[in-house]
Amino acid sequence: MPSDAKILIVDDHEDTLYALESALAPLGYRLGRATSGDEALKQVLRGQVGLLLLDVRMPGVSGLDVVRYMRRLEQTQHIPVVLVTGFGPDHELTSAAFGLGVADLVMKPIDPWALRTKVRYLFDAHRRHLALEHEVRELRALVKDHTEDKRHDEDAVAPAAHPALPHPDARVPVQRGTGAHTGELEQDRT
């Protein structure tokens, strides 16, 4: 996720968009807005969305439809989604949302402090996750380059330059007892 990634707020009511933007403004993150599921998908597919705050029930493409589509694509399947609903607790909705991997389901009216806390945590965790993935890719590339360089260097050196080493015991001469010291040792053993 680029450093200019934004939180995309999606709702078909202008007053709700404004309220959500006002609640999240103190966080200092870039905010984007969309008024339909279609528009939200277009923005998500363009990239630079680090979190989606998405109304569940909208005309046309619903919030759940947006999430279903996002989860099928590798580039969008890990973007955290917070669903927003004004229709109260609904077991089927909750089950479907969490089954799709939604991070949270928030009921209207929304507590701004609680929303900021959740969004900050999810957005920052997603950024850290992506930074770690990037670092792992870089490290794998370095290891791969190092391994290929080493293999290339070994191929360039003639096999005779690296003779097999004999077993360490083969280099130690056999000790045969000669002289006065040998007799002394044998006497000590008896």
Rosetta constraint file for C-alpha pairs under 8 A:
AtomPair CA 1 CA 5 HARMONIC 6.22 0.50
AtomPair CA 1 CA 48 HARMONIC 6.25 0.50
AtomPair CA 1 CA 49 HARMONIC 7.57 0.50
AtomPair CA 1 CA 50 HARMONIC 6.54 0.50
AtomPair CA 1 CA 127 HARMONIC 6.44 0.50
AtomPair CA 1 CA 130 HARMONIC 6.26 0.50
AtomPair CA 1 CA 131 HARMONIC 7.87 0.50
AtomPair CA 2 CA 48 HARMONIC 6.22 0.50
AtomPair CA 4 CA 30 HARMONIC 7.20 0.50
AtomPair CA 4 CA 48 HARMONIC 6.81 0.50
AtomPair CA 5 CA 30 HARMONIC 6.93 0.50
AtomPair CA 5 CA 48 HARMONIC 4.33 0.50
AtomPair CA 5 CA 49 HARMONIC 5.21 0.50
AtomPair CA 5 CA 50 HARMONIC 5.48 0.50
AtomPair CA 6 CA 29 HARMONIC 6.60 0.50
AtomPair CA 6 CA 30 HARMONIC 4.67 0.50
AtomPair CA 6 CA 31 HARMONIC 5.25 0.50
AtomPair CA 6 CA 32 HARMONIC 6.33 0.50
AtomPair CA 6 CA 48 HARMONIC 6.20 0.50
AtomPair CA 6 CA 49 HARMONIC 4.97 0.50
AtomPair CA 6 CA 50 HARMONIC 5.59 0.50
AtomPair CA 6 CA 51 HARMONIC 7.00 0.50
AtomPair CA 7 CA 29 HARMONIC 7.18 0.50
AtomPair CA 7 CA 30 HARMONIC 6.31 0.50
AtomPair CA 7 CA 31 HARMONIC 4.91 0.50
AtomPair CA 7 CA 32 HARMONIC 6.02 0.50
AtomPair CA 7 CA 49 HARMONIC 5.98 0.50
AtomPair CA 7 CA 50 HARMONIC 5.78 0.50
AtomPair CA 7 CA 51 HARMONIC 4.85 0.50
AtomPair CA 7 CA 52 HARMONIC 5.85 0.50
AtomPair CA 7 CA 53 HARMONIC 7.23 0.50
AtomPair CA 7 CA 123 HARMONIC 7.98 0.50
AtomPair CA 8 CA 31 HARMONIC 5.95 0.50
AtomPair CA 8 CA 32 HARMONIC 4.59 0.50
AtomPair CA 8 CA 33 HARMONIC 5.43 0.50
AtomPair CA 8 CA 34 HARMONIC 7.22 0.50
AtomPair CA 8 CA 40 HARMONIC 7.67 0.50
AtomPair CA 8 CA 49 HARMONIC 6.43 0.50
AtomPair CA 8 CA 50 HARMONIC 7.84 0.50
AtomPair CA 8 CA 51 HARMONIC 6.28 0.50
AtomPair CA 8 CA 52 HARMONIC 4.88 0.50
AtomPair CA 8 CA 53 HARMONIC 6.06 0.50
AtomPair CA 8 CA 54 HARMONIC 7.96 0.50
AtomPair CA 9 CA 17 HARMONIC 6.78 0.50
AtomPair CA 9 CA 20 HARMONIC 7.39 0.50
AtomPair CA 9 CA 21 HARMONIC 7.59 0.50
AtomPair CA 9 CA 31 HARMONIC 7.24 0.50
AtomPair CA 9 CA 32 HARMONIC 6.05 0.50
AtomPair CA 9 CA 33 HARMONIC 4.75 0.50
AtomPair CA 9 CA 34 HARMONIC 6.30 0.50
AtomPair CA 9 CA 52 HARMONIC 6.15 0.50
AtomPair CA 9 CA 53 HARMONIC 4.76 0.50
AtomPair CA 9 CA 54 HARMONIC 6.07 0.50
AtomPair CA 10 CA 17 HARMONIC 7.10 0.50
AtomPair CA 10 CA 33 HARMONIC 5.74 0.50
AtomPair CA 10 CA 34 HARMONIC 4.74 0.50
AtomPair CA 10 CA 35 HARMONIC 5.62 0.50
AtomPair CA 10 CA 36 HARMONIC 6.62 0.50
AtomPair CA 10 CA 37 HARMONIC 7.38 0.50
AtomPair CA 10 CA 40 HARMONIC 6.59 0.50
AtomPair CA 10 CA 52 HARMONIC 7.53 0.50
AtomPair CA 10 CA 53 HARMONIC 6.11 0.50
AtomPair CA 10 CA 54 HARMONIC 4.78 0.50
AtomPair CA 10 CA 55 HARMONIC 5.96 0.50
AtomPair CA 11 CA 16 HARMONIC 6.75 0.50
AtomPair CA 11 CA 17 HARMONIC 6.04 0.50
AtomPair CA 11 CA 34 HARMONIC 6.63 0.50
AtomPair CA 11 CA 35 HARMONIC 5.07 0.50
AtomPair CA 11 CA 36 HARMONIC 6.50 0.50
AtomPair CA 11 CA 54 HARMONIC 6.50 0.50
AtomPair CA 11 CA 55 HARMONIC 5.16 0.50
AtomPair CA 11 CA 58 HARMONIC 7.18 0.50
AtomPair CA 12 CA 17 HARMONIC 7.93 0.50
AtomPair CA 12 CA 34 HARMONIC 7.84 0.50
AtomPair CA 12 CA 35 HARMONIC 4.49 0.50
AtomPair CA 12 CA 36 HARMONIC 5.84 0.50
AtomPair CA 12 CA 55 HARMONIC 7.82 0.50
AtomPair CA 12 CA 58 HARMONIC 6.13 0.50
AtomPair CA 12 CA 59 HARMONIC 7.85 0.50
AtomPair CA 13 CA 17 HARMONIC 6.45 0.50
AtomPair CA 13 CA 35 HARMONIC 7.18 0.50
AtomPair CA 14 CA 18 HARMONIC 6.23 0.50
AtomPair CA 14 CA 35 HARMONIC 7.84 0.50
AtomPair CA 15 CA 19 HARMONIC 6.20 0.50
AtomPair CA 16 CA 20 HARMONIC 6.10 0.50
AtomPair CA 17 CA 21 HARMONIC 6.09 0.50
AtomPair CA 17 CA 33 HARMONIC 7.30 0.50
AtomPair CA 18 CA 22 HARMONIC 6.10 0.50
AtomPair CA 19 CA 23 HARMONIC 6.18 0.50
AtomPair CA 20 CA 24 HARMONIC 6.24 0.50
AtomPair CA 20 CA 112 HARMONIC 7.98 0.50
AtomPair CA 21 CA 25 HARMONIC 5.81 0.50
AtomPair CA 21 CA 31 HARMONIC 7.23 0.50
AtomPair CA 22 CA 26 HARMONIC 7.78 0.50
AtomPair CA 23 CA 112 HARMONIC 5.05 0.50
AtomPair CA 23 CA 113 HARMONIC 7.63 0.50
AtomPair CA 23 CA 115 HARMONIC 7.58 0.50
AtomPair CA 23 CA 116 HARMONIC 6.96 0.50
AtomPair CA 24 CA 28 HARMONIC 7.74 0.50
AtomPair CA 24 CA 29 HARMONIC 7.92 0.50
AtomPair CA 24 CA 112 HARMONIC 7.51 0.50
AtomPair CA 24 CA 115 HARMONIC 7.71 0.50
AtomPair CA 24 CA 116 HARMONIC 5.85 0.50
AtomPair CA 25 CA 29 HARMONIC 7.12 0.50
AtomPair CA 25 CA 31 HARMONIC 7.91 0.50
AtomPair CA 27 CA 116 HARMONIC 7.09 0.50
AtomPair CA 27 CA 120 HARMONIC 7.31 0.50
AtomPair CA 33 CA 40 HARMONIC 7.97 0.50
AtomPair CA 34 CA 39 HARMONIC 5.75 0.50
AtomPair CA 34 CA 40 HARMONIC 5.49 0.50
AtomPair CA 35 CA 39 HARMONIC 6.78 0.50
AtomPair CA 35 CA 40 HARMONIC 7.55 0.50
AtomPair CA 36 CA 40 HARMONIC 6.20 0.50
AtomPair CA 36 CA 58 HARMONIC 6.71 0.50
AtomPair CA 36 CA 59 HARMONIC 7.44 0.50
AtomPair CA 36 CA 60 HARMONIC 7.69 0.50
AtomPair CA 36 CA 61 HARMONIC 7.08 0.50
AtomPair CA 37 CA 41 HARMONIC 6.20 0.50
AtomPair CA 37 CA 58 HARMONIC 7.19 0.50
AtomPair CA 37 CA 60 HARMONIC 7.25 0.50
AtomPair CA 37 CA 61 HARMONIC 4.82 0.50
AtomPair CA 37 CA 62 HARMONIC 5.89 0.50
AtomPair CA 37 CA 63 HARMONIC 6.30 0.50
AtomPair CA 37 CA 65 HARMONIC 7.81 0.50
AtomPair CA 37 CA 66 HARMONIC 6.05 0.50
AtomPair CA 38 CA 42 HARMONIC 6.41 0.50
AtomPair CA 38 CA 60 HARMONIC 7.97 0.50
AtomPair CA 38 CA 61 HARMONIC 6.17 0.50
AtomPair CA 38 CA 66 HARMONIC 7.85 0.50
AtomPair CA 39 CA 43 HARMONIC 6.40 0.50
AtomPair CA 40 CA 44 HARMONIC 6.14 0.50
AtomPair CA 40 CA 66 HARMONIC 7.70 0.50
AtomPair CA 41 CA 45 HARMONIC 6.02 0.50
AtomPair CA 41 CA 66 HARMONIC 6.50 0.50
AtomPair CA 41 CA 70 HARMONIC 7.87 0.50
AtomPair CA 42 CA 46 HARMONIC 6.30 0.50
AtomPair CA 43 CA 47 HARMONIC 6.74 0.50
AtomPair CA 43 CA 49 HARMONIC 7.51 0.50
AtomPair CA 44 CA 48 HARMONIC 7.25 0.50
AtomPair CA 44 CA 49 HARMONIC 5.76 0.50
AtomPair CA 44 CA 76 HARMONIC 7.29 0.50
AtomPair CA 45 CA 75 HARMONIC 8.00 0.50
AtomPair CA 45 CA 76 HARMONIC 7.39 0.50
AtomPair CA 49 CA 79 HARMONIC 7.63 0.50
AtomPair CA 50 CA 79 HARMONIC 6.05 0.50
AtomPair CA 50 CA 80 HARMONIC 7.23 0.50
AtomPair CA 50 CA 123 HARMONIC 6.28 0.50
AtomPair CA 50 CA 126 HARMONIC 7.08 0.50
AtomPair CA 50 CA 127 HARMONIC 7.45 0.50
AtomPair CA 51 CA 79 HARMONIC 5.80 0.50
AtomPair CA 51 CA 80 HARMONIC 5.11 0.50
AtomPair CA 51 CA 81 HARMONIC 5.95 0.50
AtomPair CA 51 CA 82 HARMONIC 7.88 0.50
AtomPair CA 51 CA 119 HARMONIC 7.91 0.50
AtomPair CA 51 CA 122 HARMONIC 7.57 0.50
AtomPair CA 51 CA 123 HARMONIC 5.98 0.50
AtomPair CA 52 CA 79 HARMONIC 7.34 0.50
AtomPair CA 52 CA 80 HARMONIC 6.37 0.50
AtomPair CA 52 CA 81 HARMONIC 4.74 0.50
AtomPair CA 52 CA 82 HARMONIC 6.21 0.50
AtomPair CA 53 CA 81 HARMONIC 6.00 0.50
AtomPair CA 53 CA 82 HARMONIC 4.88 0.50
AtomPair CA 53 CA 83 HARMONIC 6.01 0.50
AtomPair CA 53 CA 84 HARMONIC 7.02 0.50
AtomPair CA 54 CA 63 HARMONIC 5.98 0.50
AtomPair CA 54 CA 81 HARMONIC 7.02 0.50
AtomPair CA 54 CA 82 HARMONIC 6.13 0.50
AtomPair CA 54 CA 83 HARMONIC 4.84 0.50
AtomPair CA 54 CA 84 HARMONIC 5.77 0.50
AtomPair CA 55 CA 62 HARMONIC 7.82 0.50
AtomPair CA 55 CA 63 HARMONIC 5.65 0.50
AtomPair CA 55 CA 83 HARMONIC 5.71 0.50
AtomPair CA 55 CA 84 HARMONIC 4.62 0.50
AtomPair CA 55 CA 85 HARMONIC 5.95 0.50
AtomPair CA 56 CA 62 HARMONIC 5.92 0.50
AtomPair CA 56 CA 63 HARMONIC 4.19 0.50
AtomPair CA 56 CA 64 HARMONIC 6.21 0.50
AtomPair CA 56 CA 83 HARMONIC 6.00 0.50
AtomPair CA 56 CA 84 HARMONIC 5.87 0.50
AtomPair CA 56 CA 85 HARMONIC 5.59 0.50
AtomPair CA 57 CA 62 HARMONIC 5.35 0.50
AtomPair CA 57 CA 63 HARMONIC 6.15 0.50
AtomPair CA 57 CA 85 HARMONIC 7.21 0.50
AtomPair CA 58 CA 62 HARMONIC 5.06 0.50
AtomPair CA 58 CA 63 HARMONIC 6.91 0.50
AtomPair CA 61 CA 65 HARMONIC 5.93 0.50
AtomPair CA 61 CA 66 HARMONIC 6.82 0.50
AtomPair CA 62 CA 66 HARMONIC 6.42 0.50
AtomPair CA 63 CA 67 HARMONIC 6.41 0.50
AtomPair CA 63 CA 83 HARMONIC 7.27 0.50
AtomPair CA 64 CA 68 HARMONIC 6.13 0.50
AtomPair CA 64 CA 97 HARMONIC 6.94 0.50
AtomPair CA 65 CA 69 HARMONIC 6.25 0.50
AtomPair CA 66 CA 70 HARMONIC 6.18 0.50
AtomPair CA 67 CA 71 HARMONIC 6.11 0.50
AtomPair CA 67 CA 81 HARMONIC 7.68 0.50
AtomPair CA 67 CA 100 HARMONIC 7.03 0.50
AtomPair CA 67 CA 102 HARMONIC 7.79 0.50
AtomPair CA 68 CA 72 HARMONIC 6.68 0.50
AtomPair CA 68 CA 100 HARMONIC 6.74 0.50
AtomPair CA 69 CA 73 HARMONIC 7.04 0.50
AtomPair CA 70 CA 76 HARMONIC 5.21 0.50
AtomPair CA 70 CA 77 HARMONIC 5.34 0.50
AtomPair CA 71 CA 76 HARMONIC 6.49 0.50
AtomPair CA 71 CA 77 HARMONIC 4.10 0.50
AtomPair CA 71 CA 78 HARMONIC 7.45 0.50
AtomPair CA 71 CA 100 HARMONIC 7.35 0.50
AtomPair CA 72 CA 76 HARMONIC 7.93 0.50
AtomPair CA 72 CA 77 HARMONIC 6.45 0.50
AtomPair CA 73 CA 77 HARMONIC 5.66 0.50
AtomPair CA 74 CA 78 HARMONIC 7.80 0.50
AtomPair CA 79 CA 126 HARMONIC 7.34 0.50
AtomPair CA 80 CA 102 HARMONIC 6.78 0.50
AtomPair CA 80 CA 103 HARMONIC 5.89 0.50
AtomPair CA 80 CA 122 HARMONIC 6.71 0.50
AtomPair CA 80 CA 123 HARMONIC 7.50 0.50
AtomPair CA 80 CA 126 HARMONIC 7.27 0.50
AtomPair CA 81 CA 102 HARMONIC 5.27 0.50
AtomPair CA 81 CA 103 HARMONIC 5.53 0.50
AtomPair CA 81 CA 104 HARMONIC 7.04 0.50
AtomPair CA 82 CA 102 HARMONIC 6.30 0.50
AtomPair CA 82 CA 103 HARMONIC 5.66 0.50
AtomPair CA 82 CA 104 HARMONIC 4.85 0.50
AtomPair CA 82 CA 105 HARMONIC 5.75 0.50
AtomPair CA 82 CA 106 HARMONIC 7.08 0.50
AtomPair CA 83 CA 97 HARMONIC 7.88 0.50
AtomPair CA 83 CA 102 HARMONIC 7.25 0.50
AtomPair CA 83 CA 104 HARMONIC 6.32 0.50
AtomPair CA 83 CA 105 HARMONIC 4.74 0.50
AtomPair CA 83 CA 106 HARMONIC 6.09 0.50
AtomPair CA 84 CA 105 HARMONIC 5.94 0.50
AtomPair CA 84 CA 106 HARMONIC 4.87 0.50
AtomPair CA 84 CA 107 HARMONIC 5.90 0.50
AtomPair CA 84 CA 108 HARMONIC 6.99 0.50
AtomPair CA 85 CA 105 HARMONIC 7.53 0.50
AtomPair CA 85 CA 106 HARMONIC 6.40 0.50
AtomPair CA 85 CA 107 HARMONIC 5.14 0.50
AtomPair CA 85 CA 108 HARMONIC 5.99 0.50
AtomPair CA 86 CA 107 HARMONIC 5.75 0.50
AtomPair CA 86 CA 108 HARMONIC 4.71 0.50
AtomPair CA 86 CA 109 HARMONIC 7.20 0.50
AtomPair CA 87 CA 107 HARMONIC 7.63 0.50
AtomPair CA 87 CA 108 HARMONIC 7.85 0.50
AtomPair CA 88 CA 107 HARMONIC 6.32 0.50
AtomPair CA 88 CA 108 HARMONIC 7.70 0.50
AtomPair CA 89 CA 94 HARMONIC 7.78 0.50
AtomPair CA 89 CA 107 HARMONIC 7.67 0.50
AtomPair CA 90 CA 94 HARMONIC 6.11 0.50
AtomPair CA 91 CA 95 HARMONIC 6.01 0.50
AtomPair CA 92 CA 96 HARMONIC 6.06 0.50
AtomPair CA 93 CA 97 HARMONIC 5.92 0.50
AtomPair CA 94 CA 98 HARMONIC 6.14 0.50
AtomPair CA 94 CA 105 HARMONIC 7.24 0.50
AtomPair CA 95 CA 99 HARMONIC 5.90 0.50
AtomPair CA 96 CA 100 HARMONIC 6.32 0.50
AtomPair CA 97 CA 101 HARMONIC 6.67 0.50
AtomPair CA 97 CA 102 HARMONIC 5.54 0.50
AtomPair CA 97 CA 105 HARMONIC 7.56 0.50
AtomPair CA 98 CA 102 HARMONIC 5.09 0.50
AtomPair CA 98 CA 103 HARMONIC 7.31 0.50
AtomPair CA 98 CA 104 HARMONIC 7.68 0.50
AtomPair CA 103 CA 122 HARMONIC 7.92 0.50
AtomPair CA 106 CA 110 HARMONIC 7.11 0.50
AtomPair CA 110 CA 114 HARMONIC 7.94 0.50
AtomPair CA 110 CA 115 HARMONIC 7.05 0.50
AtomPair CA 111 CA 115 HARMONIC 6.17 0.50
AtomPair CA 112 CA 116 HARMONIC 6.07 0.50
AtomPair CA 113 CA 117 HARMONIC 6.25 0.50
AtomPair CA 114 CA 118 HARMONIC 6.26 0.50
AtomPair CA 115 CA 119 HARMONIC 6.01 0.50
AtomPair CA 116 CA 120 HARMONIC 5.87 0.50
AtomPair CA 117 CA 121 HARMONIC 6.22 0.50
AtomPair CA 118 CA 122 HARMONIC 6.13 0.50
AtomPair CA 119 CA 123 HARMONIC 5.81 0.50
AtomPair CA 120 CA 124 HARMONIC 5.94 0.50
AtomPair CA 121 CA 125 HARMONIC 5.95 0.50
AtomPair CA 122 CA 126 HARMONIC 6.07 0.50
AtomPair CA 123 CA 127 HARMONIC 6.28 0.50
AtomPair CA 124 CA 128 HARMONIC 6.18 0.50
AtomPair CA 125 CA 129 HARMONIC 6.08 0.50
AtomPair CA 126 CA 130 HARMONIC 6.20 0.50
AtomPair CA 127 CA 131 HARMONIC 6.12 0.50
AtomPair CA 128 CA 132 HARMONIC 6.15 0.50
AtomPair CA 129 CA 133 HARMONIC 6.24 0.50
AtomPair CA 130 CA 134 HARMONIC 6.13 0.50
AtomPair CA 131 CA 135 HARMONIC 6.20 0.50
AtomPair CA 132 CA 136 HARMONIC 6.12 0.50
AtomPair CA 133 CA 137 HARMONIC 6.24 0.50
AtomPair CA 134 CA 138 HARMONIC 6.29 0.50
AtomPair CA 135 CA 139 HARMONIC 6.14 0.50
AtomPair CA 136 CA 140 HARMONIC 6.06 0.50
AtomPair CA 137 CA 141 HARMONIC 6.17 0.50
AtomPair CA 138 CA 142 HARMONIC 6.25 0.50
AtomPair CA 139 CA 143 HARMONIC 6.16 0.50
AtomPair CA 140 CA 144 HARMONIC 5.99 0.50
AtomPair CA 141 CA 145 HARMONIC 6.04 0.50
AtomPair CA 142 CA 146 HARMONIC 6.00 0.50
AtomPair CA 143 CA 147 HARMONIC 5.98 0.50
AtomPair CA 144 CA 148 HARMONIC 6.07 0.50
AtomPair CA 145 CA 149 HARMONIC 6.00 0.50
AtomPair CA 146 CA 150 HARMONIC 6.07 0.50
AtomPair CA 147 CA 151 HARMONIC 6.07 0.50
AtomPair CA 148 CA 152 HARMONIC 5.99 0.50
AtomPair CA 149 CA 153 HARMONIC 6.11 0.50
AtomPair CA 150 CA 154 HARMONIC 6.18 0.50
AtomPair CA 151 CA 155 HARMONIC 6.16 0.50
AtomPair CA 152 CA 156 HARMONIC 6.26 0.50
AtomPair CA 153 CA 157 HARMONIC 6.58 0.50
AtomPair CA 157 CA 161 HARMONIC 6.91 0.50
AtomPair CA 158 CA 162 HARMONIC 7.67 0.50
AtomPair CA 159 CA 163 HARMONIC 7.31 0.50
AtomPair CA 166 CA 170 HARMONIC 6.48 0.50
AtomPair CA 166 CA 171 HARMONIC 7.54 0.50
AtomPair CA 167 CA 171 HARMONIC 7.43 0.50
AtomPair CA 168 CA 172 HARMONIC 7.32 0.50
AtomPair CA 177 CA 181 HARMONIC 7.94 0.50
AtomPair CA 177 CA 182 HARMONIC 5.01 0.50
AtomPair CA 177 CA 183 HARMONIC 7.93 0.50
AtomPair CA 178 CA 182 HARMONIC 5.84 0.50
AtomPair CA 179 CA 183 HARMONIC 7.16 0.50
AtomPair CA 180 CA 184 HARMONIC 6.50 0.50
AtomPair CA 181 CA 185 HARMONIC 6.39 0.50
AtomPair CA 182 CA 186 HARMONIC 6.33 0.50
AtomPair CA 183 CA 187 HARMONIC 6.12 0.50
AtomPair CA 184 CA 188 HARMONIC 6.23 0.50
AtomPair CA 185 CA 189 HARMONIC 6.49 0.50
AtomPair CA 186 CA 190 HARMONIC 6.66 0.50
